[in-house]
Amino acid sequence: MRIPRVHHPELQIARNDRLQLSLAEAQHVRAVLRCGVGDAVRVFDGDGGVADGQIAEISRRDVFVEVGRITKWAFPSELKVTLAVAAPKGPRQSVLVEKCTELGVWGIWPVVFERSVVKPGSGVIEKWRRTAIESCKQCGRDWTPRIAETVDFESAASKFGEFSQVFVAHKDTAFSMLSELSASEDGVHGNILVWIGPEGGMTDNELGMLQEAGGVGVRLGAHVLRIETAAIATASILCSGRVK
């Protein structure tokens, strides 16, 4: 039987090997997992820290977990993929975050482009982070993706220097992402940034800025993709083990 997973961001500083879960996690343990005192759980902190434990106490409000030895796992890939992406509408945001978490992206930056329709506030970003945690529980991932606060295009573009390679998803370019990867003698590794614009497309000014800064234009497929589809396709291609 699969051991239920619970999240606690301060696992590494557990006092007396005992943790009090957040209200959201406690509610999940009681109402969804229906755990009782003595039941086994696996606690992860989202930064590679994992510990086996068991439910020590349950009240109407709180849940306490006793944990054993903490194991620290390295991020499972030498490739760290960050998506600089326009936010899609409504529930499609959750689809993007959930699936890209499952596929293994390192980070997600919600970026406001000139043609962006959605500009997520801090409350929405917090929901994205909670979705990522829930997805990590389901898929067994020990590292939660780094989901940034919403940032404007210029601020995101100023961070090119933090990455070993930058791709710009653009349907009119002559090169597909797979062809670019195949042509690379050394493979793709390190920190990779991929730009995915709004459904109205990036403006010529935005594309020009990214290309002048060294961004490589790539197609993700033969058709125009929705934002979340483009993000999932990118994560699938880069995080699938095809690259070194």
N, C-alpha and C positions, 0 to 999 in steps of 0.2 A: 504494500500500500504506500502510495506517495505521501511523504511528510509535508504538511502544509508549511508555506513560507510566509513570514511576517517581516515587516520592515521597521528598522529602528536606526535613525541616522547617527546615533551616538553609541553604537555598539562597542567601539574601541575603548570607551572610557566607562564601561559598565562598573558600577560600584557594588562590591560584594557579590559579583556574579548575578545580579538581580536587576532586571529592567522593567520599567513601567511603560507600557505601550501608549501611543497617542490615542486620543479619543476615537479617531477614525479607524485605527488598527484594532483597538479594543472592540469596537462595534462589529468589525469584520470577523474577528475571532468568535464572538458570541453568536451573532445572528446568521452569518454565512457559513463559517467553518463549523459552528456548533461544537467547539472544543470544550472540554472539561478539565478540571484540575488533574494534573498528571499526564495529560496528553502531550505527545512529542510535537515540537515545531522546529523549524529552521529559521534563524534570524539572519538577515543580511542588511548591510548599511548603505548599499549603493555605491561604495567605493572599494569593492573587492573583499570586504570583511564578511565572514560567515561563521556562525556558531550554531551547533545543535543545542537544543534546550527543551524545557518542558514547562507547561503552564503551572505556576506555583499558586496563584490566587486569582479568583474571579469574583467581582462584585457587580452591582447593577451599573456601575460607571467605569470601573478600572479593571485592567488585566495586568498581572505581573508574570514575568517569565524568568526562570532561572536558566542561565546559559553556562556552557562548559568552555572548553578551550576555543579561542578565536583563531581562525585561519584567514590569512590575508592572501588573496589571489591576485596575480597581475592581470591587467587587461589582456584578454585572450588573443589579441591580434597586434602585429606591428603597424597595422594600418588604422588610423583614426580618421573617420569620415565625419565632417561637419556639414550640415545643410544650411545654407543661407536662403531661406524660403519665404515667399509671400504666404500669408495665412489664407487658407480657403474658407469658405462659408460654413457656418453651423457645425453639424455633427461630423462633417468631413475632416475637421481639425483633429478629432479624436482618432479617426481612422489613420491619418498620417502619423500621429505620434505613436499609436499602438503598434502599427506594422513596422515602422522604422526602428522602434525599440526592439522588437522581435528579431529583426534582421541584423542588428548590431551596430547602428550608427553611434558615433561618439558624442555628437552634439547637434542641437537644432537651434538656429537663430531665426526668430521671426523678424523679417525685415519689411519695412514700409517702402514700397516702390512708388513711382509717380502714379501708376495706374492701380495701386492697391485699393481694394474695396473694404477690406477688413483690417482694423488696427487693434490687435488684442491688448487689453489693459492688464494690469498686474493680477487681477482676479482670474482672468482667463488663463494667463500663463501658469498660475498656481494649479488650475484644473489640468493643464497639460502635464505638469509634473506629477500630479496624482495619477493620471492615466498611465504615465511611464512606469511608475512604481507598480501599479496593478498588472501591467504587462510583464514586468520583470518577475513578479510572483508567478504568473502563469507559465512563462517560458523557461524559467530557471536561470535567468540572467542575474549576475551578481553586481554588475555595474549599471547604474541608471544613466541614461543619456543626459548630458549637460544642456539643459534648456534655458536659454538666456531670456532676459527681459526684452521686449520689443525694441528694436533699434532702427534708426533711419538709415537710408541707403548709403549716404556718405560716411557715416560712422562705421558701418560694416565694411565698406570698401577700403577704409584706412587700415584694416587688419590683415591685408594681403601678406605682409612680411612674416606672419606667424605660421604660414603654411608652406609646405614643400612644393605643392602643385595646386592650381586653381582651375576648375572646370566651370564653364558657363553653359547651362542647358539652353539650346536655341534651335528651333526647328529648321531654320533656313541655312544652317551651316552645312558644309560639305562632308564633315567628318562625324562618324558615329562614335559614341563613347567606347564601344567594344573595339572598333578599329584603332582608336587611339591607344587603348591598353595593349592590343596585340603588337602595335608598332614600337612600343617601349621596350628597349633591350634589357633594361634593369628592372622592369616591372614597376608597379606603383606602390609606394610605401611612405611611411611617415604621416604627417598631418595633411589631409586633403580637404579642401573647401569646394563645395559644389553650389553654384547659384541657380535657383529655380524661381523664375519671376511669376507675376500674377497672370490670371487667365487672359487678360488683355495683352499680355506680352510686355517685355521691357521696352522702354523707349530707345530710340537711336542714341540719345545722349547717354543713357545708362549702359547700353551695350558698348558704346565707344569707350567709356571710362574703364569698364572692366577689361576690355581687350587691350587698351593702352597700358594697363597695370600688369599685363601678363596672363590674363585669363584665357584659357583655351576653349573655344566654342565647340560644343559637341551635341549631336542629336541622340535622343534616347530611343527613337523608334520612327516608324514611317508615318505616324499620324500625330495630330495635335493632342496632347495629353492634358488632363486636368492636373491641378497642382499636386494633389495627394498621390495621383498615379505616377507622376514624374518623380516624386520623392521616393516612392516605394520602388520604382524601377531602378533609380540610382542606387539605393541601398542594396537592392538585390544584386546588381552588377558588381559593385565595389566590395561588398561584404560577403560575397558568396564563396570566397576562396580561390577565385580565378586569378587573383593578382598576388604577387610575391610580398 
